[in-house]
Amino acid sequence: MLLRQLAAVHTRALFLRRLPATSHIHVSIQAQRYSSSSVNIDKEIEAITDLATTAKDEMDFAEESRNSVYYNDDKRTAHEAVDEMTNTYNSLLDRLSESDRKAVETRIGIKIKEIQSAYEIMTLNDLED
């Protein structure tokens, strides 16, 4: 029970901090490595920020539907949104030089980890139910 209360407080704190609204930008994920000079880092960060906002929204929907018939579908949608955000973020990091990677991690890395942690807490709450 204490774990659930701590998780709820932590999750609420994460969601109170809003990510800036940005325009929707399509990010093409390709397996090949690019030099940092060919990557428009700011546009990709904006796209990842959009994905993070979507992931947070989907997690909110799932939390609101907890104990209802919609919860499993909402949680699955949240999981997919978190995975898409994570994969896009990791793809960007893989294509960057070490210095650019550190700069991106400084700009949005904490937000990404917070959202991932919030999803993990939501999953842990399911185990207690």
N, C-alpha and C positions, 0 to 999 in steps of 0.2 A: 504494500500500500504506500509506504514511504517513497519507494522508487517511482511509483506512478505520480505522486504529488510533485516530486522533484522534476520528473520528466515534463509534467504539464507546465510548471513554472519556467523551465528552460525553453520549452517549445514556444510558449507565449512570448518570452523575451526575444527569441530569434525573430518571430514574426512581427514584432512591434517595430523593428528596424526595417524600413522599407528600402528596397532597391530603387534607384532612379528609373523613371519611365523612359523608355527609348523606343525608337521606331523599329519595326520588324525588318530584319536583314537575314537573308538566306545564307547559310554557311555551307559551303561545299567541303565535305570531309573526304580527303583522298589519302590513300595509304602511303604515297611517296613523300619523302622529306623535301621540304622547301627551305631555301635560305630565308632568314628573317627579313631580308630586304624585300622579298616578294610577297610577304604576308602583311596585310593591312591590319595591324594589331588592334587599333582602336575600333574598327568595324566589327572584328571578331569578338572583342570584349563586349561590345554592345549586344551582339547576337547572343552571347553566353548569358549576359545579364537578363535578356528577354526570357531565355530558357529557365534561368533561376527564378524569375518572377512567376513564370508559369508553374514551375515545380512547387513553389511556396503556395500558390493558389490551390493547386490540386491537393496538397497536403491539408490545407485548411478545409477544403470540401470533404476530404476523408474524415478528418477529426469531427466535423459537424455531423456527419452521418454515422458516427460510431454507434453501435447497438441498433442499427437499422438494417433493413434488407439491402440497402444501397452501399453499405460500407465496403464490402469486398471488391466491388467494381471500382469504387472511388479510390480505394487503396491501391489497386492494380494500376489505375491511371496515374496516381501519384508516383508509384514505383517507375513506370515508364518515363515520366517526365524527369525524375531524378536521374535515371540512367542516361537519357538523352543529354541532359545538362553535363553530366560527368564525362560522357564519351566525347562530347564536343570540346570541353575544357581540356581533357587529356590529349586530344588530337592537336589542338593548338599548341600545347606545351611541347609535344613531340617534334613540331616543325620549327621550333625557335632555337636561337643560339642560347647559350647559358645565361648571358646577361639579360636578354629579352625575357627569358623564362622566369628569372628571378623578379623582374619588374612586373610581369603579369601576375605571378603568385602574390606579390605585394598588393597589387590593385584589387584582385578579386578572389584570391585563394582562400582567404578566411571565410568569405561569404559562401563559397562552394562547400567548404568543410562544415560550416554551420548547418547548411541545408541537408547535407548527407547525414550529419549527426542527428538532426531533428527527425529524419526519416527512420533512422535506426532506433531512436527512442520510441517512435510510434509503433514500430514492429515489436519492441520489447514489451510495450504495454499490452499488446495482443497476447503475449505469453502469460501474463499475469491474469488475464480474464478467464 
